Amino acid sequence: MNTIFEDYLTASLSLPFSGWDFSLLHDRWQQQEPTWDYPALARQRLAGVTRLLDQDTGGGELLASLVPLPPFTSATESYPPNIPVALSRLKPLGVYLISEYRDDALPIGDDSLDLVLNRHGSFSAPELRRILRPGGLFLTQQVGGKDNLRLNELLQDEISYPYADWTLENIVTQLQHAGLDILQAQECFPENIFRDIGAVVFYLRIISWQIPAFTVEKYRDRLFAIHEQIQRDSGLVTHSHRILVEALKPG
């Protein structure tokens, strides 16, 4: 195997990562945006909101971009490397960070929130029903069960993606069963282009659920085949799966 390939692998395994920010890859992983603008939708929903929760805030990147924030804003984040990043970004903005919780047992009072935001985070539909006030909104962008499955096709003998059943229909059904009204629900499949094998390996290292138990050693031969394809075609094309749902607690 050639030196360029090995150099990409070595560099990808040592790249630092914090929060939920892939900008260090620059143009090496080009992502087409969804057909909607989630940050703009979230900002629009903030009008008149007093109590806000941002679920699975990551490093707080999105939430911080929505300033000025409502007077009572909180966020959840349980991934240990993200917690200090989120704290340093959000505490100066007056955001209370909750780091010890379960999705189905949040330390938040009944009927207390005007708006819950959730971009690429987990949630419990019955718990949302409990914490939202009557008339409160839940706005989420989810990663669907067909996300970047081209990588699975290239690396696995039999495709195994743990969230394959996370579909638009299942999300809507969960929210409806919890007693929430669906205001909008849509999905799209934006194009991604990986420009080198190092970007692919970095992605698989961070998105650890894409290929469970992924290691370079285990998949070295198939990674080399992808590397050759990228060199030949100037990139590897995959497709994200994004789902947008807005739900209302009736009252």
Helices and strands as residue ranges (DSSP letters): H 3-14, G 23-28, E 29-31, H 38-45, E 51-55, H 61-64, E 72-76, H 82-90, G 91-93, E 96-98, E 113-119, H 125-131, E 132-143, H 149-155, H 168-177, E 181-188, E 191-194, H 197-206, H 216-233, E 236-239, E 242-248
